[in-house]
Amino acid sequence: MNMIVLMGRLARSPDIRQISTQKGETKVARFPLVVKRNRTNKAFAVMITAYGSNADFVEKYLEQGTKIALSGELVISQIKDEQTGTASYYTEVIVDTMEFAEAKTKKEESDGFKPVGKRQIPFDIPEELEKEMPFR
């Protein structure tokens, strides 16, 4: 079984492209995900690739700094340098599923979003009724 589950933040905004496949044109989204290691303050970056509807989701909702959780398949590819003949390896995760890992309101608050304050009642409430009101 080849399955990996990660949670982290996008290191930069996704790169979105259209590619040709045997089945026709499809959308591809790629981005580095910064993942914090357990029990340490160290982090590492993993390149994430999403195809089709997952790429549509990435394009529509994700940007640099967004925290997500995802599951996918770990793929290690070999790339040969034709000039030197040396091989290097490239690791990436192909997304199966993904979801947001923090509430949107946190981001809105950090962007200057302010909740509405208490509304002032435009009329006077009789004193005997005000004492009975538990929410005042």
PyMOL CGO cylinders between C-alpha atoms (Angstrom):
from pymol import cmd
from pymol.cgo import CYLINDER

trace = [
    CYLINDER, 0.00, 0.00, 0.00, 1.40, 3.41, -0.96, 0.3, 1, 1, 1, 1, 1, 1,
    CYLINDER, 1.40, 3.41, -0.96, -0.45, 6.10, 0.99, 0.3, 1, 1, 1, 1, 1, 1,
    CYLINDER, -0.45, 6.10, 0.99, 0.79, 9.23, 2.73, 0.3, 1, 1, 1, 1, 1, 1,
    CYLINDER, 0.79, 9.23, 2.73, -1.13, 11.72, 4.88, 0.3, 1, 1, 1, 1, 1, 1,
    CYLINDER, -1.13, 11.72, 4.88, 0.25, 15.24, 5.40, 0.3, 1, 1, 1, 1, 1, 1,
    CYLINDER, 0.25, 15.24, 5.40, -0.86, 18.51, 6.96, 0.3, 1, 1, 1, 1, 1, 1,
    CYLINDER, -0.86, 18.51, 6.96, 0.90, 21.79, 6.34, 0.3, 1, 1, 1, 1, 1, 1,
    CYLINDER, 0.90, 21.79, 6.34, 0.86, 25.21, 4.70, 0.3, 1, 1, 1, 1, 1, 1,
    CYLINDER, 0.86, 25.21, 4.70, 1.44, 26.15, 1.08, 0.3, 1, 1, 1, 1, 1, 1,
    CYLINDER, 1.44, 26.15, 1.08, 4.92, 27.66, 0.74, 0.3, 1, 1, 1, 1, 1, 1,
    CYLINDER, 4.92, 27.66, 0.74, 3.84, 29.61, -2.35, 0.3, 1, 1, 1, 1, 1, 1,
    CYLINDER, 3.84, 29.61, -2.35, 0.81, 30.03, -4.56, 0.3, 1, 1, 1, 1, 1, 1,
    CYLINDER, 0.81, 30.03, -4.56, 0.07, 27.01, -6.77, 0.3, 1, 1, 1, 1, 1, 1,
    CYLINDER, 0.07, 27.01, -6.77, 1.32, 26.75, -10.34, 0.3, 1, 1, 1, 1, 1, 1,
    CYLINDER, 1.32, 26.75, -10.34, -1.65, 25.82, -12.57, 0.3, 1, 1, 1, 1, 1, 1,
    CYLINDER, -1.65, 25.82, -12.57, -1.20, 24.37, -16.09, 0.3, 1, 1, 1, 1, 1, 1,
    CYLINDER, -1.20, 24.37, -16.09, -3.13, 22.50, -18.77, 0.3, 1, 1, 1, 1, 1, 1,
    CYLINDER, -3.13, 22.50, -18.77, -1.47, 19.34, -20.11, 0.3, 1, 1, 1, 1, 1, 1,
    CYLINDER, -1.47, 19.34, -20.11, -2.34, 16.89, -22.87, 0.3, 1, 1, 1, 1, 1, 1,
    CYLINDER, -2.34, 16.89, -22.87, -2.86, 13.26, -21.89, 0.3, 1, 1, 1, 1, 1, 1,
    CYLINDER, -2.86, 13.26, -21.89, -4.17, 10.17, -23.67, 0.3, 1, 1, 1, 1, 1, 1,
    CYLINDER, -4.17, 10.17, -23.67, -7.63, 11.08, -22.35, 0.3, 1, 1, 1, 1, 1, 1,
    CYLINDER, -7.63, 11.08, -22.35, -7.40, 14.68, -23.56, 0.3, 1, 1, 1, 1, 1, 1,
    CYLINDER, -7.40, 14.68, -23.56, -6.62, 17.97, -21.83, 0.3, 1, 1, 1, 1, 1, 1,
    CYLINDER, -6.62, 17.97, -21.83, -6.42, 18.02, -18.04, 0.3, 1, 1, 1, 1, 1, 1,
    CYLINDER, -6.42, 18.02, -18.04, -5.53, 20.62, -15.44, 0.3, 1, 1, 1, 1, 1, 1,
    CYLINDER, -5.53, 20.62, -15.44, -2.47, 20.14, -13.19, 0.3, 1, 1, 1, 1, 1, 1,
    CYLINDER, -2.47, 20.14, -13.19, -1.68, 22.11, -10.02, 0.3, 1, 1, 1, 1, 1, 1,
    CYLINDER, -1.68, 22.11, -10.02, 1.73, 21.96, -8.31, 0.3, 1, 1, 1, 1, 1, 1,
    CYLINDER, 1.73, 21.96, -8.31, 2.87, 23.57, -5.07, 0.3, 1, 1, 1, 1, 1, 1,
    CYLINDER, 2.87, 23.57, -5.07, 5.30, 22.98, -2.21, 0.3, 1, 1, 1, 1, 1, 1,
    CYLINDER, 5.30, 22.98, -2.21, 3.70, 22.08, 1.13, 0.3, 1, 1, 1, 1, 1, 1,
    CYLINDER, 3.70, 22.08, 1.13, 5.67, 22.91, 4.30, 0.3, 1, 1, 1, 1, 1, 1,
    CYLINDER, 5.67, 22.91, 4.30, 5.11, 20.23, 6.94, 0.3, 1, 1, 1, 1, 1, 1,
    CYLINDER, 5.11, 20.23, 6.94, 6.23, 20.56, 10.56, 0.3, 1, 1, 1, 1, 1, 1,
    CYLINDER, 6.23, 20.56, 10.56, 7.98, 17.54, 12.02, 0.3, 1, 1, 1, 1, 1, 1,
    CYLINDER, 7.98, 17.54, 12.02, 6.60, 15.94, 15.19, 0.3, 1, 1, 1, 1, 1, 1,
    CYLINDER, 6.60, 15.94, 15.19, 8.19, 16.96, 18.50, 0.3, 1, 1, 1, 1, 1, 1,
    CYLINDER, 8.19, 16.96, 18.50, 10.62, 19.43, 16.89, 0.3, 1, 1, 1, 1, 1, 1,
    CYLINDER, 10.62, 19.43, 16.89, 10.57, 22.94, 15.48, 0.3, 1, 1, 1, 1, 1, 1,
    CYLINDER, 10.57, 22.94, 15.48, 11.98, 21.69, 12.19, 0.3, 1, 1, 1, 1, 1, 1,
    CYLINDER, 11.98, 21.69, 12.19, 9.96, 21.55, 8.99, 0.3, 1, 1, 1, 1, 1, 1,
    CYLINDER, 9.96, 21.55, 8.99, 10.40, 20.15, 5.50, 0.3, 1, 1, 1, 1, 1, 1,
    CYLINDER, 10.40, 20.15, 5.50, 8.83, 20.90, 2.12, 0.3, 1, 1, 1, 1, 1, 1,
    CYLINDER, 8.83, 20.90, 2.12, 7.16, 18.31, -0.10, 0.3, 1, 1, 1, 1, 1, 1,
    CYLINDER, 7.16, 18.31, -0.10, 6.15, 18.97, -3.71, 0.3, 1, 1, 1, 1, 1, 1,
    CYLINDER, 6.15, 18.97, -3.71, 2.45, 18.26, -4.19, 0.3, 1, 1, 1, 1, 1, 1,
    CYLINDER, 2.45, 18.26, -4.19, 0.77, 17.55, -7.55, 0.3, 1, 1, 1, 1, 1, 1,
    CYLINDER, 0.77, 17.55, -7.55, -2.99, 17.56, -8.11, 0.3, 1, 1, 1, 1, 1, 1,
    CYLINDER, -2.99, 17.56, -8.11, -4.82, 16.56, -11.30, 0.3, 1, 1, 1, 1, 1, 1,
    CYLINDER, -4.82, 16.56, -11.30, -8.33, 17.13, -12.65, 0.3, 1, 1, 1, 1, 1, 1,
    CYLINDER, -8.33, 17.13, -12.65, -10.97, 18.09, -10.08, 0.3, 1, 1, 1, 1, 1, 1,
    CYLINDER, -10.97, 18.09, -10.08, -8.34, 18.30, -7.33, 0.3, 1, 1, 1, 1, 1, 1,
    CYLINDER, -8.34, 18.30, -7.33, -6.45, 20.83, -9.47, 0.3, 1, 1, 1, 1, 1, 1,
    CYLINDER, -6.45, 20.83, -9.47, -9.70, 22.79, -9.91, 0.3, 1, 1, 1, 1, 1, 1,
    CYLINDER, -9.70, 22.79, -9.91, -10.10, 22.88, -6.11, 0.3, 1, 1, 1, 1, 1, 1,
    CYLINDER, -10.10, 22.88, -6.11, -6.50, 24.07, -5.70, 0.3, 1, 1, 1, 1, 1, 1,
    CYLINDER, -6.50, 24.07, -5.70, -6.94, 26.80, -8.32, 0.3, 1, 1, 1, 1, 1, 1,
    CYLINDER, -6.94, 26.80, -8.32, -10.19, 28.05, -6.82, 0.3, 1, 1, 1, 1, 1, 1,
    CYLINDER, -10.19, 28.05, -6.82, -9.44, 27.97, -3.08, 0.3, 1, 1, 1, 1, 1, 1,
    CYLINDER, -9.44, 27.97, -3.08, -5.75, 27.65, -2.22, 0.3, 1, 1, 1, 1, 1, 1,
    CYLINDER, -5.75, 27.65, -2.22, -3.08, 30.32, -1.98, 0.3, 1, 1, 1, 1, 1, 1,
    CYLINDER, -3.08, 30.32, -1.98, 0.23, 30.83, -0.20, 0.3, 1, 1, 1, 1, 1, 1,
    CYLINDER, 0.23, 30.83, -0.20, -0.12, 30.24, 3.55, 0.3, 1, 1, 1, 1, 1, 1,
    CYLINDER, -0.12, 30.24, 3.55, -3.33, 28.18, 3.38, 0.3, 1, 1, 1, 1, 1, 1,
    CYLINDER, -3.33, 28.18, 3.38, -3.28, 25.24, 5.81, 0.3, 1, 1, 1, 1, 1, 1,
    CYLINDER, -3.28, 25.24, 5.81, -4.51, 21.97, 4.33, 0.3, 1, 1, 1, 1, 1, 1,
    CYLINDER, -4.51, 21.97, 4.33, -4.58, 18.26, 5.09, 0.3, 1, 1, 1, 1, 1, 1,
    CYLINDER, -4.58, 18.26, 5.09, -4.21, 15.79, 2.25, 0.3, 1, 1, 1, 1, 1, 1,
    CYLINDER, -4.21, 15.79, 2.25, -3.73, 12.14, 1.46, 0.3, 1, 1, 1, 1, 1, 1,
    CYLINDER, -3.73, 12.14, 1.46, -2.09, 10.78, -1.61, 0.3, 1, 1, 1, 1, 1, 1,
    CYLINDER, -2.09, 10.78, -1.61, 0.47, 8.54, -3.23, 0.3, 1, 1, 1, 1, 1, 1,
    CYLINDER, 0.47, 8.54, -3.23, 4.21, 8.99, -2.73, 0.3, 1, 1, 1, 1, 1, 1,
    CYLINDER, 4.21, 8.99, -2.73, 6.07, 8.92, -6.07, 0.3, 1, 1, 1, 1, 1, 1,
    CYLINDER, 6.07, 8.92, -6.07, 9.84, 8.86, -6.50, 0.3, 1, 1, 1, 1, 1, 1,
    CYLINDER, 9.84, 8.86, -6.50, 11.09, 9.53, -10.04, 0.3, 1, 1, 1, 1, 1, 1,
    CYLINDER, 11.09, 9.53, -10.04, 14.56, 9.27, -11.48, 0.3, 1, 1, 1, 1, 1, 1,
    CYLINDER, 14.56, 9.27, -11.48, 15.88, 12.06, -13.70, 0.3, 1, 1, 1, 1, 1, 1,
    CYLINDER, 15.88, 12.06, -13.70, 19.07, 11.53, -15.72, 0.3, 1, 1, 1, 1, 1, 1,
    CYLINDER, 19.07, 11.53, -15.72, 21.32, 14.41, -16.67, 0.3, 1, 1, 1, 1, 1, 1,
    CYLINDER, 21.32, 14.41, -16.67, 22.17, 13.77, -20.33, 0.3, 1, 1, 1, 1, 1, 1,
    CYLINDER, 22.17, 13.77, -20.33, 25.38, 15.79, -20.22, 0.3, 1, 1, 1, 1, 1, 1,
    CYLINDER, 25.38, 15.79, -20.22, 26.96, 14.17, -17.16, 0.3, 1, 1, 1, 1, 1, 1,
    CYLINDER, 26.96, 14.17, -17.16, 25.06, 10.88, -17.10, 0.3, 1, 1, 1, 1, 1, 1,
    CYLINDER, 25.06, 10.88, -17.10, 24.31, 11.22, -13.39, 0.3, 1, 1, 1, 1, 1, 1,
    CYLINDER, 24.31, 11.22, -13.39, 20.93, 10.34, -11.99, 0.3, 1, 1, 1, 1, 1, 1,
    CYLINDER, 20.93, 10.34, -11.99, 19.00, 12.33, -9.43, 0.3, 1, 1, 1, 1, 1, 1,
    CYLINDER, 19.00, 12.33, -9.43, 15.78, 11.47, -7.67, 0.3, 1, 1, 1, 1, 1, 1,
    CYLINDER, 15.78, 11.47, -7.67, 12.67, 13.58, -7.34, 0.3, 1, 1, 1, 1, 1, 1,
    CYLINDER, 12.67, 13.58, -7.34, 10.00, 12.94, -4.70, 0.3, 1, 1, 1, 1, 1, 1,
    CYLINDER, 10.00, 12.94, -4.70, 6.42, 14.21, -4.90, 0.3, 1, 1, 1, 1, 1, 1,
    CYLINDER, 6.42, 14.21, -4.90, 2.95, 13.39, -3.61, 0.3, 1, 1, 1, 1, 1, 1,
    CYLINDER, 2.95, 13.39, -3.61, 0.05, 12.86, -6.03, 0.3, 1, 1, 1, 1, 1, 1,
    CYLINDER, 0.05, 12.86, -6.03, -3.12, 14.04, -4.26, 0.3, 1, 1, 1, 1, 1, 1,
    CYLINDER, -3.12, 14.04, -4.26, -6.11, 11.73, -3.76, 0.3, 1, 1, 1, 1, 1, 1,
    CYLINDER, -6.11, 11.73, -3.76, -8.06, 13.87, -1.28, 0.3, 1, 1, 1, 1, 1, 1,
    CYLINDER, -8.06, 13.87, -1.28, -7.54, 17.20, 0.43, 0.3, 1, 1, 1, 1, 1, 1,
    CYLINDER, -7.54, 17.20, 0.43, -9.39, 19.52, 2.79, 0.3, 1, 1, 1, 1, 1, 1,
    CYLINDER, -9.39, 19.52, 2.79, -8.91, 22.74, 4.70, 0.3, 1, 1, 1, 1, 1, 1,
    CYLINDER, -8.91, 22.74, 4.70, -7.15, 22.35, 8.06, 0.3, 1, 1, 1, 1, 1, 1,
    CYLINDER, -7.15, 22.35, 8.06, -8.14, 25.68, 9.65, 0.3, 1, 1, 1, 1, 1, 1,
    CYLINDER, -8.14, 25.68, 9.65, -11.22, 27.84, 9.76, 0.3, 1, 1, 1, 1, 1, 1,
    CYLINDER, -11.22, 27.84, 9.76, -11.56, 30.59, 7.18, 0.3, 1, 1, 1, 1, 1, 1,
    CYLINDER, -11.56, 30.59, 7.18, -12.46, 33.09, 9.93, 0.3, 1, 1, 1, 1, 1, 1,
    CYLINDER, -12.46, 33.09, 9.93, -8.91, 32.91, 11.31, 0.3, 1, 1, 1, 1, 1, 1,
    CYLINDER, -8.91, 32.91, 11.31, -7.58, 34.09, 7.97, 0.3, 1, 1, 1, 1, 1, 1,
    CYLINDER, -7.58, 34.09, 7.97, -10.26, 36.78, 7.69, 0.3, 1, 1, 1, 1, 1, 1,
    CYLINDER, -10.26, 36.78, 7.69, -9.44, 38.08, 11.16, 0.3, 1, 1, 1, 1, 1, 1,
    CYLINDER, -9.44, 38.08, 11.16, -5.78, 38.33, 10.26, 0.3, 1, 1, 1, 1, 1, 1,
    CYLINDER, -5.78, 38.33, 10.26, -6.75, 40.22, 7.09, 0.3, 1, 1, 1, 1, 1, 1,
    CYLINDER, -6.75, 40.22, 7.09, -8.51, 42.96, 9.05, 0.3, 1, 1, 1, 1, 1, 1,
    CYLINDER, -8.51, 42.96, 9.05, -11.92, 41.29, 9.39, 0.3, 1, 1, 1, 1, 1, 1,
    CYLINDER, -11.92, 41.29, 9.39, -13.65, 42.56, 12.54, 0.3, 1, 1, 1, 1, 1, 1,
    CYLINDER, -13.65, 42.56, 12.54, -16.80, 41.08, 14.05, 0.3, 1, 1, 1, 1, 1, 1,
    CYLINDER, -16.80, 41.08, 14.05, -19.78, 43.36, 14.53, 0.3, 1, 1, 1, 1, 1, 1,
    CYLINDER, -19.78, 43.36, 14.53, -19.95, 44.92, 18.00, 0.3, 1, 1, 1, 1, 1, 1,
    CYLINDER, -19.95, 44.92, 18.00, -22.93, 44.85, 20.35, 0.3, 1, 1, 1, 1, 1, 1,
    CYLINDER, -22.93, 44.85, 20.35, -25.92, 46.61, 18.96, 0.3, 1, 1, 1, 1, 1, 1,
    CYLINDER, -25.92, 46.61, 18.96, -27.29, 49.49, 20.94, 0.3, 1, 1, 1, 1, 1, 1,
    CYLINDER, -27.29, 49.49, 20.94, -31.01, 49.29, 21.65, 0.3, 1, 1, 1, 1, 1, 1,
    CYLINDER, -31.01, 49.29, 21.65, -32.58, 52.49, 20.32, 0.3, 1, 1, 1, 1, 1, 1,
    CYLINDER, -32.58, 52.49, 20.32, -35.13, 52.77, 23.15, 0.3, 1, 1, 1, 1, 1, 1,
    CYLINDER, -35.13, 52.77, 23.15, -35.21, 52.57, 26.94, 0.3, 1, 1, 1, 1, 1, 1,
    CYLINDER, -35.21, 52.57, 26.94, -36.22, 49.36, 28.68, 0.3, 1, 1, 1, 1, 1, 1,
    CYLINDER, -36.22, 49.36, 28.68, -38.19, 49.72, 31.91, 0.3, 1, 1, 1, 1, 1, 1,
    CYLINDER, -38.19, 49.72, 31.91, -36.01, 48.96, 34.93, 0.3, 1, 1, 1, 1, 1, 1,
    CYLINDER, -36.01, 48.96, 34.93, -38.17, 46.06, 36.19, 0.3, 1, 1, 1, 1, 1, 1,
    CYLINDER, -38.17, 46.06, 36.19, -37.95, 44.30, 32.81, 0.3, 1, 1, 1, 1, 1, 1,
    CYLINDER, -37.95, 44.30, 32.81, -34.23, 44.89, 32.50, 0.3, 1, 1, 1, 1, 1, 1,
    CYLINDER, -34.23, 44.89, 32.50, -33.58, 43.03, 35.77, 0.3, 1, 1, 1, 1, 1, 1,
    CYLINDER, -33.58, 43.03, 35.77, -35.47, 39.98, 34.41, 0.3, 1, 1, 1, 1, 1, 1,
    CYLINDER, -35.47, 39.98, 34.41, -33.50, 39.83, 31.18, 0.3, 1, 1, 1, 1, 1, 1,
    CYLINDER, -33.50, 39.83, 31.18, -30.72, 37.25, 31.64, 0.3, 1, 1, 1, 1, 1, 1,
    CYLINDER, -30.72, 37.25, 31.64, -28.77, 38.30, 28.54, 0.3, 1, 1, 1, 1, 1, 1,
    CYLINDER, -28.77, 38.30, 28.54, -28.35, 41.99, 29.45, 0.3, 1, 1, 1, 1, 1, 1,
]
cmd.load_cgo(trace, "trace")
